[in-house]
Amino acid sequence: MSEPVLTLTGIEKSYLRGTPGEVRVLRGADLVLNAGEAVALVAPSGAGKSTLLHIAGLLDMADAGQVMIAGDDMTRRGDRGRTATRRRDVGFIYQFHHLLPEFTAAENIVLPQLADGASRAAAQDRAMDLLARVGVAGRAGHRPAALSGGEQQRVAFCRALANRPRLLLADEPTGNLDPATSDQVFDALMELVRGEGLAALIATHNMDLAARMDRVLRLEEGRLVAA
């Protein structure tokens, strides 16, 4: 059996450490996430979902505990090693797409590949393949301002997967969309997750969408429990 893509063990995180106003957000959170698995992360606002995603994605450091990605202990890595792993193995999707407005949909997906050393031809082929898989290939030449909110978010999904990460972390990726568009965009996201064989951890308030994933985990008092 292959190594889990993501393993979190005993993750702890506090803010304003050592002060009277200290807030303990994570209190020993544990998680094992395998390739091809989509896991929903649910919790009230302010419970620590974003903090957990940032630690899992190597954007933030835990106060204690271990983060392993594809069997490598990130806790022992320096900044350069963590940055290299994050660029190579982790894709992020946020509630707001943050597409570059001066570039077309396809160019937004091509650019991160060029930065990773891909040829322009290979990057363009990859961009068009991803856009076709989420149903917006016909909008490849449009800039973000000419796209609907749902189209922009689907482009953002493709950009996150441009460099074939192993791990996808999504923070309320359909939170700013109306229910009908949210369903369409979620279907597109799951098509990419299944098609690419990703390990995906997706924070959402939408329990209907959460129920369509492989597992649902709830963040309660700083720990992850099955919902």
N, C-alpha and C positions, 0 to 999 in steps of 0.2 A: 504494500500500500504506500502511495506517495505521501510525502510530507504535507501537512496542512499548509495552505497558503498564508494564513494568519493565525497566530497563537498569542493571546494575551493572558498573562498569569499574574494575579495579585496586583492589578494596576491601581495605584492610589494617586490622587491629585487634590491638592488644597490650594486655595488662593488666600493671599494675605497671611502666609504661614507664620506661625509664632506670635500672632497679634490677637488681641481680644476679639477682633472681628473675623477671625479665621473661618473660612467656609470649606468644609470637606466635601468635595464634589464626587469623587470616586473613592470607594472604600474596599478595594480588593476585587475589582472586576476581572472575571475570567471569561475567555471565549476561544473556541476553536472553529475555524472557518475553512472549508475545503473547496477545491476547484469545482466549478459547476454548480455551486450552491448559492442561492439568494436568501439572505436572512434579513428580516425586518427588525428594526430597532425602534421601539416605541417608549415614550415617557412624556410627562408634562413638560412644558417649556421651562427651562432653567434647571432641569434635573441632571444635565451633564451630557446629553447626546453629542453635541458638537465637540465638547472637550474630549470625549472618548474617540470620536472620529479623527480629531487632530492628532491625538497620541498614536492611534493605529496607523495613521498615514505619515507619521514622522514629521509632522509640522510642529509638534509640541513634545516636551519631555515629561514623563511621569515622575512623580516624587519617589515612587517605589514600584517594583514589579518588573516584569520582563515582556518585551515586545519581540516576537520572532516573525520574520517574513520569509517564507519558503525555506525554513530550517535555519536561517541565519539570525543570530542574536543581535538585534539592533541596539540593545542596551549597551553593548560593548563597543559600538562603532563611534567614531568621531564624526564631526559635522560633515566632512567631505564624504565619508562612506555613507552616511544617512542620506545626504542629498543625492548621491548617485543611485541608491536603491529607490528613493522616492521617484526620481525621474524615470527610472527604468521599469519599475514594477507596480507603481501605484497610479491610478486614475481617479480624479476628483470631479464630482458634479455637485453644484450648489443650487439653491432655490432660484437664484438669479444667474443668468447664463454667462455674463461677463465676456461676450464675444467682442472681438476687435472691430469697431464700427467701420473703419476705413477699408476693410477687406471683405471679400465675398464669403459666402458660406463655405465653399470648397477651400478657399485660401486659409480660412481659420483652422481647417483640419490639416492642410498641407504644412503650414508653418512649423508646428511642433515636431513634425517628422523631419523637416530639413534641419532643424536645430539638433536633432538626434543623429544626423549623418545620412539620412536617406537621400536617394537621388530624387530629383523633381518628378521624373516620370513615375517612379514607384510610389511617391507620396501622392501624386494626383490619382493614380489608380486606386490606392487605398481609400482616399477621400471619397471618390465616386462610389466605390463598393459600399462603404458605410452609409452614405447618404441614401443609396438605393434601398438598403435593408431597412431603413426607417421611413421610407416613403417620401423623401424630399429631394430626390436626385434632380427633379425638374427645377428646383430652386437653387441649384449649386452656384449659379452666377449672380445671385442677388446678394446685396449687402444686408446686414441684420435689420436695418430700418425698414426694409421692404418685406420683411418676414413677419408672420403672426407670432404671438407669444409661444404657441405650441411648436411652430417650426423652428424658432430660435432655440428652444430647449432641446429639440431633437438634434440640431446641429451641435449643441454643447455636448450632448452624449457622445456623438461621433468624435468630437475633438478629444474628449477624455480617453477614448479608446484608440486614438490614432497610432500610438506607439506600442500597441499590444501589451498593456499591463497585465499582471496576474491578478491584481486586487483592485476592485472598484469600490470606492467609498462615496456615498451620495447623501447629502444633507437636505432633506425636504425637497427633492428634485421636482415635484409637481405642486408644491405648496402655493404658488402664485397663479395657478391655472384654474379655469372653471371646471366643474366636474366632468363634462363630456370630453373636453380637451385633455384633462388629467388622465382619463382612462386610455385615450389614444396614445398619449406620450408614454404612459407606463407600459403599455403593450410593446411599444417600440424599444423601450429600455430592456424589457425582459427578452425580446428577440435578440438584442445584442449580447446580453449576459449569457444566454443559452448558446448562441451561435459561436461566441468566442471562448466558451468554457471558463468563464471568470468566477472568481470568488467575490461575491458582492454583499456589502453591508449597507443597508439603505434605511436611513432614519426617516420616519414619516409619522404624521398625525392621523393619516387616513387608514382606519382599521380595515376597510374593505380591500384596499390595495395590499395591506400587510398580510391579510389572510390568503392572498394569492401567491405568496412566497413559500419557500420550503420550511422555514421556521420563523417564529415570532419571539423575540426576546424583549423583555421589559427591564428598564433601568429603575431599580427600586432601592432607595437608601444607599446609592453608590455601588450597587452590585447588579449583575445581570442574572435574570431568572427567566425561565420559560413562561410565556404568556398563555 
